[in-house]
Amino acid sequence: MMEESMEGLLSIADEELEDVRQGKYMTFQVGTDFFGIELKYVNEIIQMQPVTPIPEVEHFIKGLINLRGKIIPVIDVADRFCKEAFEYNDRTCVIVIEVKGIEVGLIIENIAEVVSINAENILPPPTVGHGSGQNKFVHGIGKIGEEVKLLLDPVKLLSDDALDFIDKQEAEEDE
């Protein structure tokens, strides 16, 4: 009986947390562009960690980090978008996101802010050049006053090949 009521409270707490995150985006900078990712995908933001490289993976998968005993693959977002590489420094962060039950770290230059964007202020992505470069990862354009943020689709950000590799890593870690 006590377990059932605790489970009920936890699911209510999860729903309330989801409501709080609704319409909120973590924004960050890559080169001169600003991007946003829905807060519901973000688990935490950490400082850059030592990365263990992995041979024979996609160029944008930089390797693995050890986060409190959990091994997490990390992706360099600038490299993923085929943008000019940047040197990691004390402002470099890793946004740990969860996509399809898998935790992945996104290496970014720096965090901007958390913003609220109402659904009516989100436009569809541009069709010009769609499917190439960073546009294929964008699910919308968020208008915030006079500024715009490219809102990323984290599922598309991780290619099928990358997800397959990460799935294998997760399976090996569980064994």
BELLINUR-V765339 format. One line per field, one symbol per residue. ss: DSSP state (h for helix, s for strand, l for the rest). phi: phi as a letter, one per 20 degrees, with the letter a starting at -180 (. if undefined). psi: psi as a letter, one per 20 degrees, with the letter a starting at -180 (. if undefined). A space follows every 50 residues. Layout:
# BELLINUR-V765339
ss->???
phi->???
psi->???
This chain:
# BELLINUR-V765339
ss->lhhhhhhhhhhhhhhhhhhhhllsssssssllsssssshhhsssssslll lsllllllllsssssssllssssssshhhhllllllllllllsssssssl lssssssslsssssssllhhhsslllllllllhhhhhsssssssllssss sslhhhhllhhhhhhhhhhhhhhhl
phi->.fffffffffffffffffffegmdcedbdcmeedcccgffeeeaccfgdf defcflcggeeeqccddlndecfcceffffeleffcefbfefcceedccl mdecedecfafeaececfgfedefffefmgncmfgfeedadeecmeecce eedffffefgfffgffgffffffff
psi->gggghggggghgggggggghipjqppqrpociqprqpphhipgrprqprp poqpqlrqhiohbqqonlipppqqpohghhjkrpqqppaiiprooorppl jppqpoprgqqfrpqpoqhijoqqqqipjpiqbihiipiroppnciqqpo oqohghhorggghgggggggghhh.
